[in-house]
């Protein structure tokens, strides 16, 4: 067994690999860029080596510096994690030349399966069901249009070296193909240094289901069941679960059989994932094979009890797999939610900043894989993943209940994040029923994400929390002032709660060990042990406990989050709402003639010029942030009056890029 390994990655996956290595008694070496000098993975490692400046191409993708770090530290092996160099056969070969073991499959298998075009050809030869498409590299727009017409719209334009949703565009028209070919190639070039593109048929309303496989150096291949990854945004997975609520035993066995056949065709060694798309009739088609550890691997670990990182390390060290197929046992259910630094209310644009407060949830059946800590910075250079929250249970319903409760308790402040969005997704009846597809988010949030509202459900809990918080503050003030119970805190207190501007009459008085809370004429008995200043308020209503994130705001206000709902509440004297209604409403400045940058990032292109007439929907500019290209389009017809930024500029949120007449 290795005595020391280097982890050629960062963030949560580097930390996760280190935990297994430490349990196995293996010393670890971290690498870091200038942007990650204070990162958690650097703090966790036994040694750390700087490999370059912040841009990943100069650091985490710098083969020579990583190999030199192996030599300098005496690392015998490298685990690449996922992303970066994890599916780069050149890296694996260069490590071998340097006498360092690559903890992953052999370079030939990476080259064959990591190339989306070559892998589909091999899959067809191995008898694996495949999606119709054109598997030659396409570089000319008109050639792409002709092929798309022949296949039949809609089509999907994909990077041959792609992954994680990068270098991928869906096109339903000739114009969309022309634009998508260019943007997908550009994004692929930036992310993978490989701009080869191909086109295949886009299967509508599919489910994305993948099979986890393992192989060793003696030709043994096993599968560890499936994961359902259909909840996706921009082709990037958001929620994953094991097993799938859709597969029947026959389909599961058939998919696993084809996945193992493909692995045998390339003599696969290590952990890998064979991805399929599955239609409504459970017909399945090979999508791609990822020759690395997947982001969502923890759900497989939860239902099998196996440590995939440990198995990868043991295979790389020359050991045979310690399990045969009949040894693999499945128990329970697991669901993973990806916590991102992004703003769901602004089309999920990346968010940067410092994690001023960071408190992940704890409890039975919960696992949090993270690479951050309170006070850490989320920057513009890398993927904005904060953590992965995994909830487990004996069945899907239990796992879902635990996930919903944990999302309510996941407390993050200092930047925008997607926790409330995830809570809203999990709360959808359709998600609970398991009737999902890769178009789930587009169908359930057709106008983009907006927190659900109403007078019942989450809003009722939020109103109760605001009322109880105000009451607990009154009791603390009375205690500080030396007042006795009942003078006045033993009596009822009446308020008006303004919830997003709507008034709700409220009365709160002690009753038994809790409080009788009357809101809009409806009475509830509730208890809470909340102490002012704590970020979480737990309220018990009819034996059910709900967690509400709470933060005091100026002007007798609170910011409250529960069940995917984010609300601001002001707790005022009973008649204050009438006086506020008489005050004139402050108007927001008119920005309709301006194109504003919706995120911090690099302005990579402006596609219009001064005086040009544009139509609604036409591209105006491209902003690159966190390895993704974001095309900004005209929201209305108009003429360009002035350019206020230049390609190459670093943009702040809401910085003006151009003006319309």
C-alpha positions as CSV (number, residue, x, y, z in Angstrom):
1,X,0.0,0.0,0.0
2,X,1.1,3.6,-0.7
3,X,2.6,5.5,2.1
4,X,1.9,8.9,0.6
5,X,-0.4,10.2,-2.1
6,X,-0.9,13.5,-3.8
7,X,-4.4,14.8,-4.5
8,X,-4.4,16.7,-7.8
9,X,-7.6,18.7,-7.0
10,X,-9.2,21.2,-4.6
11,X,-12.3,21.8,-2.6
12,X,-14.7,19.2,-1.2
13,X,-13.4,16.3,-3.3
14,X,-9.8,16.8,-2.1
15,X,-11.0,16.9,1.5
16,X,-13.1,13.8,0.9
17,X,-10.2,11.8,-0.5
18,X,-8.0,12.9,2.4
19,X,-10.5,11.5,4.9
20,X,-10.2,8.0,3.4
21,X,-6.5,8.2,3.0
22,X,-6.1,9.2,6.7
23,X,-8.3,6.3,7.8
24,X,-6.0,4.0,5.7
25,X,-2.9,5.4,7.3
26,X,-1.7,7.1,4.1
27,X,-0.1,10.6,4.2
28,X,-1.5,13.2,1.9
29,X,-0.1,16.0,-0.2
30,X,-2.3,18.9,-1.3
31,X,-1.7,21.2,-4.2
32,X,-2.9,24.8,-4.3
33,X,-3.0,27.9,-6.4
34,X,-2.5,31.4,-5.1
35,X,-6.3,31.7,-4.7
36,X,-6.4,28.6,-2.5
37,X,-3.5,29.3,-0.1
38,X,-5.9,29.3,2.9
39,X,-8.3,26.7,1.5
40,X,-9.6,23.8,3.7
41,X,-8.0,21.1,1.7
42,X,-4.6,22.8,2.2
43,X,-5.2,22.9,6.0
44,X,-6.3,19.2,6.1
45,X,-3.3,17.8,4.2
46,X,-0.1,16.6,5.8
47,X,1.9,18.6,3.2
48,X,0.9,21.3,0.7
49,X,2.7,22.5,-2.5
50,X,1.9,25.7,-4.5
51,X,1.5,24.9,-8.2
52,X,0.8,28.3,-9.7
53,X,-1.4,31.4,-9.9
54,X,-5.2,31.4,-9.6
55,X,-6.2,30.5,-13.2
56,X,-6.6,26.7,-13.3
57,X,-4.7,26.4,-16.6
58,X,-1.6,27.7,-14.7
59,X,-2.1,25.6,-11.6
60,X,-4.5,22.7,-11.3
61,X,-4.1,21.9,-15.0
62,X,-0.3,22.4,-15.0
63,X,1.0,18.8,-15.5
64,X,4.6,19.7,-15.1
65,X,4.2,21.4,-11.8
66,X,2.1,18.7,-10.4
67,X,4.6,16.0,-11.3
68,X,7.3,18.1,-9.8
69,X,5.3,18.3,-6.6
70,X,5.2,14.5,-6.6
71,X,9.0,14.3,-6.9
72,X,9.6,17.0,-4.2
73,X,7.3,15.3,-1.7
74,X,7.9,11.7,-2.5
75,X,4.3,11.0,-3.3
76,X,4.0,7.5,-4.8
77,X,0.6,8.0,-6.3
78,X,-1.9,10.7,-7.4
79,X,-5.6,10.8,-7.0
80,X,-7.2,13.2,-9.5
81,X,-10.7,13.5,-7.9
82,X,-13.1,14.8,-10.6
83,X,-12.7,17.6,-13.1
84,X,-9.4,19.2,-13.9
85,X,-7.0,16.4,-15.0
86,X,-9.1,13.4,-13.8
87,X,-9.9,12.3,-17.4
88,X,-6.7,13.4,-19.1
89,X,-4.7,10.4,-20.5
90,X,-1.6,12.5,-21.1
91,X,-1.5,13.2,-17.4
92,X,-1.7,9.5,-16.5
93,X,1.0,8.7,-19.0
94,X,3.3,11.4,-17.7
95,X,2.9,10.2,-14.2
96,X,3.8,6.7,-15.2
97,X,7.0,8.0,-16.9
98,X,7.8,9.7,-13.6
99,X,7.3,6.5,-11.7
100,X,4.1,7.8,-10.0
101,X,0.9,5.7,-9.9
102,X,-2.3,7.2,-11.2
103,X,-5.2,6.3,-9.0
104,X,-7.7,5.7,-11.8
105,X,-8.1,3.7,-15.0
106,X,-5.3,3.0,-17.4
107,X,-4.5,5.8,-20.0
108,X,-5.9,3.9,-23.0
109,X,-9.3,3.4,-21.2
110,X,-9.4,7.1,-20.3
111,X,-8.6,8.1,-23.9
112,X,-11.2,5.7,-25.3
113,X,-14.0,6.5,-22.9
114,X,-13.2,10.1,-22.1
115,X,-13.6,11.0,-25.7
116,X,-17.3,11.2,-26.2
117,X,-17.1,10.4,-29.9
118,X,-14.7,7.4,-29.5
119,X,-16.7,6.0,-26.6
120,X,-19.9,5.9,-28.6
121,X,-18.2,4.0,-31.4
122,X,-16.8,1.5,-28.8
123,X,-20.2,1.2,-27.2
124,X,-21.9,0.4,-30.5
125,X,-19.2,-2.2,-31.1
126,X,-19.8,-3.7,-27.7
127,X,-23.5,-4.0,-28.3
128,X,-24.5,-1.2,-26.0
129,X,-27.7,0.7,-27.0
130,X,-26.7,4.2,-28.3
131,X,-28.4,7.5,-29.3
132,X,-28.7,8.3,-33.0
133,X,-26.1,10.9,-34.0
134,X,-23.2,12.0,-36.2
135,X,-20.0,10.9,-34.5
136,X,-17.5,12.8,-36.7
137,X,-16.0,16.0,-35.5
138,X,-17.8,19.1,-36.8
139,X,-16.2,22.5,-37.2
140,X,-18.2,24.3,-39.9
141,X,-21.6,25.9,-39.0
142,X,-23.3,25.0,-42.2
143,X,-22.1,21.4,-42.0
144,X,-23.6,21.3,-38.5
145,X,-26.9,22.7,-39.8
146,X,-27.0,20.1,-42.5
147,X,-26.3,17.3,-40.0
148,X,-28.9,18.6,-37.6
149,X,-31.6,18.7,-40.3
150,X,-30.7,15.1,-41.2
151,X,-30.9,13.8,-37.7
152,X,-34.0,15.9,-37.0
153,X,-34.6,18.6,-34.4
154,X,-34.1,19.0,-31.5
155,X,-30.4,18.0,-31.4
156,X,-27.7,18.4,-28.8
157,X,-24.3,19.9,-29.6
158,X,-21.6,18.4,-27.4
159,X,-17.9,18.7,-26.7
160,X,-16.0,15.5,-27.4
161,X,-14.0,16.1,-24.2
162,X,-16.9,17.6,-22.3
163,X,-18.4,16.9,-18.9
164,X,-20.3,18.7,-16.1
165,X,-22.6,20.4,-18.6
166,X,-19.8,22.4,-20.2
167,X,-19.5,22.6,-24.0
168,X,-23.1,21.5,-24.4
169,X,-26.0,23.2,-26.1
170,X,-29.5,22.1,-27.1
171,X,-30.7,23.4,-30.5
172,X,-34.1,23.4,-32.1
173,X,-33.4,25.5,-35.2
174,X,-30.7,26.3,-37.8
175,X,-29.9,29.6,-36.0
176,X,-29.6,27.8,-32.6
177,X,-27.1,25.3,-34.2
178,X,-25.0,28.1,-35.6
179,X,-24.8,29.9,-32.4
180,X,-24.5,26.8,-30.2
181,X,-21.6,25.4,-32.3
182,X,-19.5,28.5,-31.7
183,X,-20.3,28.9,-28.0
184,X,-20.0,25.2,-27.2
185,X,-16.6,25.0,-28.9
186,X,-15.4,28.2,-27.1
187,X,-16.5,26.9,-23.7
188,X,-14.9,23.5,-24.4
189,X,-11.7,25.1,-25.4
190,X,-11.6,27.1,-22.2
191,X,-12.5,24.2,-19.9
192,X,-10.8,21.2,-21.5
193,X,-8.3,22.7,-24.1
194,X,-10.2,20.7,-26.7
195,X,-12.8,22.3,-28.9
196,X,-13.9,19.2,-30.9
197,X,-17.7,19.1,-31.3
198,X,-20.2,16.5,-32.4
199,X,-24.0,16.3,-32.7
200,X,-26.6,13.7,-31.8
201,X,-30.3,13.4,-31.4
202,X,-31.8,15.1,-28.3
203,X,-34.1,12.6,-26.5
204,X,-37.0,14.6,-25.1
205,X,-38.4,14.1,-21.6
206,X,-35.5,11.6,-20.7
207,X,-34.4,10.4,-17.3
208,X,-30.6,10.4,-16.6
209,X,-29.6,7.2,-14.9
210,X,-26.1,5.9,-14.5
211,X,-24.4,2.7,-13.4
212,X,-21.4,2.7,-11.0
213,X,-18.8,0.1,-12.0
214,X,-15.5,-1.1,-10.5
215,X,-12.7,-3.1,-12.2
216,X,-9.4,-4.4,-11.1
217,X,-6.1,-5.5,-12.7
218,X,-7.2,-9.2,-12.8
219,X,-10.2,-8.5,-15.1
220,X,-12.9,-8.6,-12.4
221,X,-15.8,-6.2,-13.0
222,X,-18.7,-5.5,-10.7
223,X,-21.5,-2.9,-10.6
224,X,-22.7,-1.1,-7.6
225,X,-26.2,-0.3,-8.8
226,X,-27.6,2.9,-10.3
227,X,-28.0,6.5,-9.5
228,X,-30.8,8.7,-10.8
229,X,-29.5,12.2,-11.8
230,X,-32.5,13.6,-13.7
231,X,-32.8,16.9,-11.7
232,X,-30.5,19.0,-13.8
233,X,-30.0,22.6,-14.7
234,X,-27.9,23.5,-17.8
235,X,-27.0,19.8,-18.1
236,X,-25.4,20.0,-14.6
237,X,-26.8,17.7,-11.9
238,X,-28.5,19.3,-8.9
239,X,-30.0,16.4,-7.0
240,X,-29.0,12.7,-7.3
241,X,-30.3,9.6,-5.6
242,X,-29.7,5.9,-5.3
243,X,-31.5,3.8,-6.2
244,X,-33.7,5.2,-9.0
245,X,-37.4,5.4,-8.2
246,X,-38.1,4.5,-11.9
247,X,-36.2,1.4,-12.8
248,X,-37.7,-2.1,-12.5
249,X,-35.4,-5.1,-11.8
250,X,-35.3,-6.2,-15.4
251,X,-34.2,-2.7,-16.7
252,X,-31.7,-2.4,-13.9
253,X,-30.2,-5.8,-14.8
254,X,-30.0,-5.0,-18.5
255,X,-28.4,-1.6,-17.9
256,X,-25.9,-3.0,-15.5
257,X,-25.1,-5.8,-17.9
258,X,-24.4,-3.4,-20.8
259,X,-22.3,-1.1,-18.5
260,X,-20.1,-4.0,-17.5
261,X,-19.8,-5.2,-21.1
262,X,-18.5,-1.8,-22.1
263,X,-16.0,-1.8,-19.1
264,X,-14.8,-5.3,-20.2
265,X,-14.3,-4.0,-23.8
266,X,-11.7,-1.6,-22.6
267,X,-10.3,-3.8,-19.8
268,X,-11.4,-1.1,-17.3
269,X,-9.6,-0.9,-14.0
270,X,-10.8,1.4,-11.2
271,X,-14.1,3.2,-10.5
272,X,-16.1,4.5,-13.4
273,X,-19.6,5.4,-14.3
274,X,-21.6,4.5,-17.4
275,X,-24.3,7.0,-18.0
276,X,-27.6,6.3,-19.9
277,X,-30.7,8.3,-20.8
278,X,-33.9,6.5,-20.3
279,X,-37.2,7.3,-22.0
280,X,-40.7,6.9,-20.6
281,X,-41.0,3.3,-21.8
282,X,-37.7,2.4,-20.0
283,X,-35.7,2.2,-23.3
284,X,-32.2,3.2,-22.5
285,X,-29.4,4.7,-24.6
286,X,-25.7,5.0,-23.8
287,X,-24.7,8.6,-23.1
288,X,-21.1,8.5,-22.0
289,X,-18.7,6.9,-19.6
290,X,-16.9,9.0,-17.0
291,X,-13.6,7.4,-16.2
292,X,-13.3,8.9,-12.7
293,X,-15.0,9.3,-9.4
294,X,-18.4,11.1,-9.8
295,X,-19.5,14.1,-7.7
296,X,-22.5,12.0,-6.7
297,X,-20.6,8.9,-5.5
298,X,-21.7,9.3,-1.8
299,X,-25.2,8.1,-2.5
300,X,-23.8,4.8,-3.8
301,X,-21.6,4.6,-0.8
302,X,-24.6,5.1,1.4
303,X,-26.7,2.3,-0.1
304,X,-23.8,-0.2,-0.5
305,X,-21.7,0.6,2.6
306,X,-18.6,0.6,0.4
307,X,-15.9,3.4,0.2
308,X,-15.3,4.0,-3.5
309,X,-12.1,6.0,-2.8
310,X,-10.6,3.2,-0.8
311,X,-11.4,0.7,-3.5
312,X,-9.8,3.0,-6.1
313,X,-6.7,3.2,-4.0
314,X,-6.5,-0.5,-3.4
315,X,-6.9,-1.3,-7.1
316,X,-4.2,1.2,-8.0
317,X,-1.9,-0.4,-5.5
318,X,-2.3,-3.7,-7.3
319,X,-4.9,-5.4,-5.0
320,X,-7.8,-7.4,-6.5
321,X,-11.3,-6.2,-5.7
322,X,-12.3,-7.5,-2.3
323,X,-15.8,-8.1,-3.5
324,X,-17.6,-10.2,-6.1
325,X,-21.0,-9.2,-7.6
326,X,-22.9,-11.5,-5.1
327,X,-21.2,-9.6,-2.2
328,X,-22.7,-6.3,-3.2
329,X,-25.7,-5.7,-1.0
330,X,-28.1,-2.7,-1.4
331,X,-30.0,-1.2,1.6
332,X,-32.0,1.9,2.1
333,X,-32.1,5.1,0.0
334,X,-29.9,8.2,-0.3
335,X,-30.3,11.6,-1.9
336,X,-27.6,14.2,-2.6
337,X,-28.2,17.9,-3.0
338,X,-25.4,20.1,-4.3
339,X,-25.1,23.4,-2.4
340,X,-23.8,26.1,-4.8
341,X,-22.7,29.7,-4.5
342,X,-25.2,31.1,-7.0
343,X,-28.3,33.3,-7.0
344,X,-31.4,31.3,-8.1
345,X,-33.5,34.5,-8.4
346,X,-31.1,35.8,-11.0
347,X,-31.1,32.8,-13.3
348,X,-28.6,30.9,-11.1
349,X,-25.7,33.3,-11.8
350,X,-22.6,32.5,-9.7
351,X,-22.0,34.4,-6.5
352,X,-18.7,35.3,-4.9
353,X,-17.8,36.5,-1.5
354,X,-16.9,35.5,2.0
355,X,-18.8,32.9,4.0
356,X,-19.5,35.2,6.9
357,X,-21.6,32.5,8.7
358,X,-21.4,28.9,7.7
359,X,-23.2,26.2,9.8
360,X,-24.0,22.9,8.0
361,X,-26.7,20.7,9.5
362,X,-26.1,17.7,11.7
363,X,-28.3,14.7,12.5
364,X,-29.2,11.1,11.9
365,X,-28.7,10.0,8.3
366,X,-26.9,13.1,7.2
367,X,-23.5,13.5,5.6
368,X,-21.9,16.8,4.4
369,X,-18.9,16.8,2.1
370,X,-17.5,20.3,1.9
371,X,-14.3,22.1,1.1
372,X,-15.1,25.4,2.9
373,X,-15.3,26.8,6.4
374,X,-16.8,29.9,8.1
375,X,-14.7,32.8,6.8
376,X,-13.6,31.1,3.6
377,X,-13.8,33.0,0.3
378,X,-15.7,31.8,-2.8
379,X,-13.9,33.3,-5.8
380,X,-14.5,33.6,-9.6
381,X,-11.8,31.1,-10.7
382,X,-13.4,27.7,-9.9
383,X,-16.6,25.8,-9.7
384,X,-19.0,27.5,-7.2
385,X,-19.7,24.2,-5.3
386,X,-19.9,24.9,-1.5
387,X,-20.8,21.4,-0.4
388,X,-22.8,18.2,-1.0
389,X,-25.6,17.4,1.5
390,X,-26.4,13.7,1.6
391,X,-29.5,12.4,3.4
392,X,-30.1,8.7,4.0
393,X,-32.9,6.6,5.2
394,X,-34.5,3.1,5.1
395,X,-36.7,4.3,2.3
396,X,-37.1,7.2,-0.1
397,X,-39.7,9.0,2.0
398,X,-37.5,8.9,5.1
399,X,-34.5,10.2,3.1
400,X,-36.6,13.0,1.6
401,X,-37.9,14.1,5.0
402,X,-34.4,14.2,6.4
403,X,-33.2,16.2,3.4
404,X,-36.0,18.7,3.7
405,X,-35.3,19.3,7.4
406,X,-31.5,19.5,6.8
407,X,-32.0,22.1,4.0
408,X,-34.0,24.2,6.4
409,X,-31.1,24.1,8.9
410,X,-28.3,24.7,6.4
411,X,-27.2,28.2,7.4
412,X,-25.1,30.3,5.0
413,X,-24.5,34.0,5.0
414,X,-22.2,36.4,3.1
415,X,-23.1,35.4,-0.4
416,X,-26.0,34.1,-2.4
417,X,-26.7,30.3,-2.5
418,X,-29.2,27.8,-3.7
419,X,-30.4,26.2,-0.4
420,X,-33.9,27.7,-0.6
421,X,-34.2,26.7,-4.2
422,X,-33.2,23.1,-3.3
423,X,-35.8,23.1,-0.5
424,X,-38.4,24.3,-3.0
425,X,-37.6,21.5,-5.5
426,X,-37.7,18.8,-2.8
427,X,-41.1,20.2,-1.6
428,X,-42.6,19.7,-5.0
429,X,-45.3,16.9,-5.0
430,X,-44.0,15.8,-8.4
431,X,-40.5,15.3,-7.0
432,X,-41.9,13.4,-4.0
433,X,-43.8,11.1,-6.4
434,X,-40.6,10.3,-8.4
435,X,-42.2,11.5,-11.7
436,X,-39.2,13.4,-12.8
437,X,-37.1,13.9,-16.0
438,X,-34.2,16.1,-17.1
439,X,-36.8,18.8,-18.0
440,X,-38.2,18.8,-14.4
441,X,-36.8,22.2,-13.4
442,X,-37.8,23.9,-16.7
443,X,-41.4,22.6,-16.3
444,X,-41.8,23.3,-12.6
445,X,-40.1,26.7,-12.7
446,X,-41.0,28.0,-16.2
447,X,-40.4,31.6,-15.3
448,X,-37.3,30.9,-13.3
449,X,-37.1,30.4,-9.6
450,X,-39.2,32.4,-7.3
451,X,-39.8,31.3,-3.7
452,X,-43.3,29.9,-3.3
453,X,-45.8,32.1,-1.5
454,X,-49.2,31.8,0.1
455,X,-51.0,32.0,3.5
456,X,-50.4,28.3,4.4
457,X,-47.5,25.9,4.5
458,X,-44.1,27.6,4.7
459,X,-45.5,31.1,5.1
460,X,-47.6,30.0,8.1
461,X,-44.5,28.7,9.8
462,X,-42.6,31.9,9.0
463,X,-45.3,34.0,10.5
464,X,-45.3,31.9,13.7
465,X,-41.5,32.1,13.8
466,X,-41.6,35.9,13.5
467,X,-44.3,36.2,16.2
468,X,-42.4,33.9,18.6
469,X,-39.1,35.6,17.9
470,X,-40.6,39.0,18.8
471,X,-42.1,37.5,22.0
472,X,-38.8,36.0,23.0
473,X,-37.1,39.3,22.5
474,X,-39.7,41.0,24.7
475,X,-39.1,38.4,27.4
476,X,-35.3,38.9,27.3
477,X,-35.7,42.7,27.5
478,X,-38.0,42.2,30.5
479,X,-35.5,39.9,32.2
480,X,-32.7,42.4,31.6
481,X,-34.8,45.2,33.1
482,X,-35.7,43.0,36.1
483,X,-39.4,42.8,35.4
484,X,-41.4,39.9,36.8
485,X,-43.3,37.4,34.7
486,X,-46.7,38.7,34.0
487,X,-45.6,42.4,34.0
488,X,-46.0,42.6,31.1
489,X,-44.5,39.4,29.5
490,X,-47.0,37.0,31.1
491,X,-49.8,38.8,29.2
492,X,-50.8,38.8,25.6
493,X,-48.8,41.0,23.2
494,X,-50.4,42.2,20.0
495,X,-48.5,43.0,16.8
496,X,-48.9,43.6,13.1
497,X,-46.5,41.5,11.1
498,X,-45.8,43.0,7.7
499,X,-44.8,40.0,5.5
500,X,-43.4,41.3,2.2
501,X,-45.7,44.4,2.8
502,X,-48.9,42.5,3.6
503,X,-50.2,43.1,7.2
504,X,-51.1,40.2,9.5
505,X,-52.7,40.9,12.9
506,X,-51.0,38.7,15.5
507,X,-51.5,38.1,19.2
508,X,-49.1,36.0,21.4
509,X,-49.6,34.9,25.0
510,X,-48.0,32.2,27.2
511,X,-50.0,29.0,27.6
512,X,-48.6,26.0,29.5
513,X,-45.1,25.4,28.4
514,X,-45.5,27.3,25.1
515,X,-47.5,30.0,23.6
516,X,-50.9,30.6,22.1
517,X,-50.3,32.4,18.8
518,X,-53.3,33.9,16.9
519,X,-52.5,35.0,13.3
520,X,-55.3,36.4,11.1
521,X,-57.8,35.1,13.6
522,X,-56.5,31.5,13.5
523,X,-55.0,30.2,16.8
524,X,-52.1,27.8,17.2
525,X,-50.3,26.3,20.2
526,X,-46.6,26.4,19.6
527,X,-43.4,26.0,21.6
528,X,-39.8,27.1,21.0
529,X,-36.6,27.2,22.9
530,X,-35.1,29.9,20.6
531,X,-32.5,32.2,22.2
532,X,-32.2,35.7,20.6
533,X,-29.1,35.8,18.4
534,X,-29.1,32.2,17.4
535,X,-29.5,31.7,13.6
536,X,-32.0,28.8,13.9
537,X,-35.4,29.0,15.5
538,X,-37.1,25.6,16.0
539,X,-40.9,25.8,16.4
540,X,-43.0,22.9,17.5
541,X,-46.6,22.9,16.2
542,X,-48.9,19.9,16.9
543,X,-45.8,17.6,17.6
544,X,-44.2,18.6,14.3
545,X,-40.9,20.5,14.6
546,X,-39.9,23.0,11.9
547,X,-36.6,24.8,11.6
548,X,-36.6,28.4,10.5
549,X,-33.4,30.4,9.7
550,X,-33.8,33.8,11.3
551,X,-31.7,37.0,11.1
552,X,-32.6,40.3,12.7
553,X,-32.8,43.3,10.4
554,X,-33.0,47.0,11.2
555,X,-36.4,48.5,11.9
556,X,-37.9,45.7,14.0
557,X,-37.5,43.3,11.1
558,X,-36.4,39.7,10.5
559,X,-35.2,37.8,7.5
560,X,-36.7,34.3,7.7
561,X,-36.1,31.1,5.5
562,X,-38.1,27.9,5.6
563,X,-39.2,25.3,3.1
564,X,-37.8,27.1,0.1
565,X,-39.5,30.4,1.2
566,X,-37.4,33.5,1.9
567,X,-39.3,36.3,3.6
568,X,-38.7,39.6,5.3
569,X,-41.0,40.4,8.1
570,X,-41.5,43.5,10.2
571,X,-43.1,43.2,13.6
572,X,-44.8,46.5,14.4
573,X,-47.4,47.9,16.9
574,X,-51.0,47.0,15.8
575,X,-51.9,50.2,13.9
576,X,-48.4,50.9,12.5
577,X,-49.4,49.2,9.2
578,X,-52.1,51.8,8.6
579,X,-49.6,54.6,8.9
580,X,-47.1,52.9,6.7
581,X,-49.7,52.5,4.0
582,X,-50.1,56.3,3.8
583,X,-46.3,56.8,3.1
584,X,-45.3,57.2,-0.6
585,X,-43.6,54.2,-2.2
586,X,-40.0,54.7,-3.1
587,X,-39.5,54.2,-6.8
588,X,-36.6,52.1,-8.1
589,X,-34.3,53.7,-10.7
590,X,-35.1,52.9,-14.4
591,X,-32.5,50.6,-15.8
592,X,-34.5,49.5,-18.8
593,X,-32.1,51.2,-21.3
594,X,-29.0,49.5,-19.8
595,X,-27.5,46.1,-20.2
596,X,-26.1,45.2,-16.7
597,X,-23.7,42.4,-15.9
598,X,-25.8,39.9,-13.9
599,X,-22.7,38.5,-12.2
600,X,-19.0,39.2,-11.5
601,X,-16.9,37.9,-14.3
602,X,-14.8,38.5,-17.4
603,X,-16.4,40.3,-20.4
604,X,-15.1,38.0,-23.1
605,X,-17.0,39.6,-26.0
606,X,-19.4,42.3,-27.1
607,X,-21.3,41.1,-30.2
608,X,-22.9,44.4,-31.2
609,X,-21.7,47.9,-32.1
610,X,-22.9,51.5,-31.6
611,X,-25.8,52.3,-33.8
612,X,-26.7,48.7,-34.5
613,X,-30.4,47.7,-34.5
614,X,-31.1,44.6,-32.4
615,X,-34.2,42.5,-31.9
616,X,-35.3,40.9,-28.7
617,X,-33.4,37.7,-28.0
618,X,-30.3,38.6,-30.0
619,X,-27.0,38.1,-28.2
620,X,-25.4,41.3,-27.0
621,X,-22.4,40.2,-24.9
622,X,-20.7,37.2,-23.3
623,X,-19.6,37.1,-19.7
624,X,-17.4,34.3,-18.5
625,X,-17.6,33.3,-14.8
626,X,-16.6,30.1,-13.0
627,X,-15.6,28.3,-16.2
628,X,-19.0,28.9,-17.9
629,X,-19.9,31.3,-20.7
630,X,-23.1,33.3,-20.2
631,X,-24.7,34.9,-23.2
632,X,-26.5,38.1,-22.4
633,X,-29.4,38.8,-24.8
634,X,-31.6,41.8,-25.7
635,X,-34.9,41.9,-23.8
636,X,-36.5,44.2,-26.3
637,X,-36.0,45.7,-29.8
638,X,-33.8,48.7,-29.9
639,X,-30.6,50.5,-31.1
640,X,-27.3,50.5,-29.4
641,X,-26.4,54.0,-28.2
642,X,-23.1,53.6,-26.3
643,X,-20.7,50.8,-25.2
644,X,-19.7,51.3,-21.5
645,X,-17.3,48.3,-21.2
646,X,-14.6,46.7,-23.3
647,X,-13.9,43.0,-23.9
648,X,-11.3,41.9,-21.3
649,X,-12.8,44.0,-18.5
650,X,-13.5,42.4,-15.2
651,X,-17.1,43.2,-14.4
652,X,-18.9,43.6,-11.0
653,X,-22.5,42.7,-10.5
654,X,-24.8,45.2,-12.1
655,X,-21.9,47.0,-13.9
656,X,-23.2,48.7,-17.1
657,X,-22.0,47.1,-20.3
658,X,-23.9,49.1,-22.9
659,X,-26.8,51.5,-23.3
660,X,-29.8,51.5,-25.7
661,X,-31.1,54.7,-27.2
